[in-house]
Amino acid sequence: MSGRFDGRVALVTGAGSGIGAACAARLAAEGAFVGALDLRAAGARATAAAIRGHGGTGMALTCDVSDGKQVEEAVATLVASFGRVDVLHSNAAVFDQDVYGRDRELETLDTAVWDRTMEVNLRGAMLMVKHTVPVMPDGGAIVLTSSVSALVGDTVHAAYGTSKAALIGFTRYVATMYGSRGIRCNAVAPALVLTAAARRALTPAQLADKAAERLLPWPCTVEDVANLVAFLACDESRCVTGQTLVLDSGTLAHRPQHAVQQSRDLP
Ligand SMILES: NC(=O)c1ccc[n+]([C@@H]2O[C@H](COP(=O)([O-])OP(=O)(O)OC[C@H]3O[C@@H](n4cnc5c(N)ncnc54)[C@H](O)[C@@H]3O)[C@@H](O)[C@H]2O)c1
């Protein structure tokens, strides 16, 4: 690896599994000291241990990102060991059956589902930025995980999609507020990434539908997301801020009406 993060301190939320675990591992592999933060202590510990197993420096942080006090303490714990934060990847989101799985049509929606989604996905990102910006003395890079669900509508997951859309606006506000201090803020918006959580959340028919929507034959992997997050977090993207970059293998680039029509006309 090129060591693009040699000597830098990175904090990744939702690092206990899936995309966050892969991004934490990538930043560590390229030289960063990584705080792997997750609500699930076992997940945070596993990611930090894996980083150390590969010769990197990883610290597990257990924290609910929707709780301001816990976020403050987690950031302080990281800073007590490493002095500051250079990279924040705010990636934690509610993606379980109890909340995301019940985020369905609005007329019967349990408003607790809406509230918890906003608390974790949106308030959590705000709290992470609020408590991390003051410990970025030399500027820094913030990457938020949004989703293609922010960019189009669907018949389910209004809370999730709305929270992810708000993160795109929040990205621009953070970029605007702190640009003069050398702090950049960008978002990544993946389409389906086949993490264990995504596999649990979607039926085989939904997975097949998503495959049919892609222009490219391959779906995004956690490594693809880590590639983009690492690019946005490192100096190679020093002039990129306030942007949302989509990784979707071409899902949103087209409106395949002719293809749909042709497939209907086929015998
Ligand atoms: N997998 C996909 O298809 C996909 C597509 C687009 C966007 N995303 C986004 O990517 C991110 C990661 O998704 P994933 O597939 O890796 O899911 P995941 O469930 O594996 O990862 C989310 C992590 O966040 C943690 N978390 C949940 N609530 C938390 C809280 N309150 N405080 C701290 N940590 C908390 C979970 O414990 C989990 O480890 C999420 O923001 C998700 O919305 C995923």
The ligand as an SDF file (V2000), in Angstrom:
LIG
                    3D

 44 48  0  0  0  0  0  0  0  0999 V2000
  -24.9800   -2.4480    2.0950 N   0  0  0  0  0  0  0  0  0  0  0  0
  -25.6330   -1.6810    1.2170 C   0  0  0  0  0  0  0  0  0  0  0  0
  -26.2240   -2.1670    0.2470 O   0  0  0  0  0  0  0  0  0  0  0  0
  -25.6210   -0.1920    1.3920 C   0  0  0  0  0  0  0  0  0  0  0  0
  -26.0210    0.6250    0.3080 C   0  0  0  0  0  0  0  0  0  0  0  0
  -26.0190    1.9980    0.4750 C   0  0  0  0  0  0  0  0  0  0  0  0
  -25.6240    2.5520    1.6710 C   0  0  0  0  0  0  0  0  0  0  0  0
  -25.2490    1.7380    2.7060 N   0  0  0  0  0  0  0  0  0  0  0  0
  -24.8370    2.3460    3.9420 C   0  0  0  0  0  0  0  0  0  0  0  0
  -23.5420    1.8870    4.2700 O   0  0  0  0  0  0  0  0  0  0  0  0
  -23.3940    1.8830    5.6790 C   0  0  0  0  0  0  0  0  0  0  0  0
  -22.9340    0.5370    6.1530 C   0  0  0  0  0  0  0  0  0  0  0  0
  -23.8410   -0.4480    5.7040 O   0  0  0  0  0  0  0  0  0  0  0  0
  -23.5030   -2.0050    5.8590 P   0  0  0  0  0  0  0  0  0  0  0  0
  -24.1560   -2.7210    4.7400 O   0  0  0  0  0  0  0  0  0  0  0  0
  -22.0590   -2.1910    6.0860 O   0  0  0  0  0  0  0  0  0  0  0  0
  -24.3620   -2.3470    7.1800 O   0  0  0  0  0  0  0  0  0  0  0  0
  -23.9350   -2.9500    8.5910 P   0  0  0  0  0  0  0  0  0  0  0  0
  -25.1780   -3.1520    9.3580 O   0  0  0  0  0  0  0  0  0  0  0  0
  -23.0190   -4.1160    8.3880 O   0  0  0  0  0  0  0  0  0  0  0  0
  -23.0760   -1.7770    9.2290 O   0  0  0  0  0  0  0  0  0  0  0  0
  -23.6400   -0.7660   10.0180 C   0  0  0  0  0  0  0  0  0  0  0  0
  -22.8930   -0.7490   11.3290 C   0  0  0  0  0  0  0  0  0  0  0  0
  -23.3810    0.3720   12.0820 O   0  0  0  0  0  0  0  0  0  0  0  0
  -23.4950   -0.0470   13.4220 C   0  0  0  0  0  0  0  0  0  0  0  0
  -24.4730    0.7940   14.1150 N   0  0  0  0  0  0  0  0  0  0  0  0
  -25.8280    0.7590   14.0090 C   0  0  0  0  0  0  0  0  0  0  0  0
  -26.3730    1.6440   14.8320 N   0  0  0  0  0  0  0  0  0  0  0  0
  -25.3580    2.2660   15.4730 C   0  0  0  0  0  0  0  0  0  0  0  0
  -25.2880    3.2800   16.4450 C   0  0  0  0  0  0  0  0  0  0  0  0
  -26.4090    3.8230   16.9530 N   0  0  0  0  0  0  0  0  0  0  0  0
  -24.0770    3.6880   16.8900 N   0  0  0  0  0  0  0  0  0  0  0  0
  -22.9470    3.1230   16.4090 C   0  0  0  0  0  0  0  0  0  0  0  0
  -22.9490    2.1500   15.4800 N   0  0  0  0  0  0  0  0  0  0  0  0
  -24.1380    1.7280   15.0210 C   0  0  0  0  0  0  0  0  0  0  0  0
  -23.9430   -1.4950   13.3550 C   0  0  0  0  0  0  0  0  0  0  0  0
  -23.6830   -2.1780   14.5760 O   0  0  0  0  0  0  0  0  0  0  0  0
  -23.1280   -2.0120   12.1840 C   0  0  0  0  0  0  0  0  0  0  0  0
  -21.8860   -2.5620   12.5850 O   0  0  0  0  0  0  0  0  0  0  0  0
  -24.7240    2.3460    6.2600 C   0  0  0  0  0  0  0  0  0  0  0  0
  -24.6620    3.7470    6.4650 O   0  0  0  0  0  0  0  0  0  0  0  0
  -25.6880    2.0180    5.1520 C   0  0  0  0  0  0  0  0  0  0  0  0
  -26.8360    2.8270    5.2130 O   0  0  0  0  0  0  0  0  0  0  0  0
  -25.2440    0.3880    2.5920 C   0  0  0  0  0  0  0  0  0  0  0  0
  1  2  1  0
  2  3  2  0
  2  4  1  0
  4  5  1  0
  4 44  2  0
  5  6  2  0
  6  7  1  0
  7  8  2  0
  8  9  1  0
  8 44  1  0
  9 10  1  0
  9 42  1  0
 10 11  1  0
 11 12  1  0
 11 40  1  0
 12 13  1  0
 13 14  1  0
 14 15  2  0
 14 16  1  0
 14 17  1  0
 17 18  1  0
 18 19  2  0
 18 20  1  0
 18 21  1  0
 21 22  1  0
 22 23  1  0
 23 24  1  0
 23 38  1  0
 24 25  1  0
 25 26  1  0
 25 36  1  0
 26 27  1  0
 26 35  1  0
 27 28  2  0
 28 29  1  0
 29 30  1  0
 29 35  2  0
 30 31  1  0
 30 32  2  0
 32 33  1  0
 33 34  2  0
 34 35  1  0
 36 37  1  0
 36 38  1  0
 38 39  1  0
 40 41  1  0
 40 42  1  0
 42 43  1  0
M  CHG  2   8   1  16  -1
M  END
$$$$
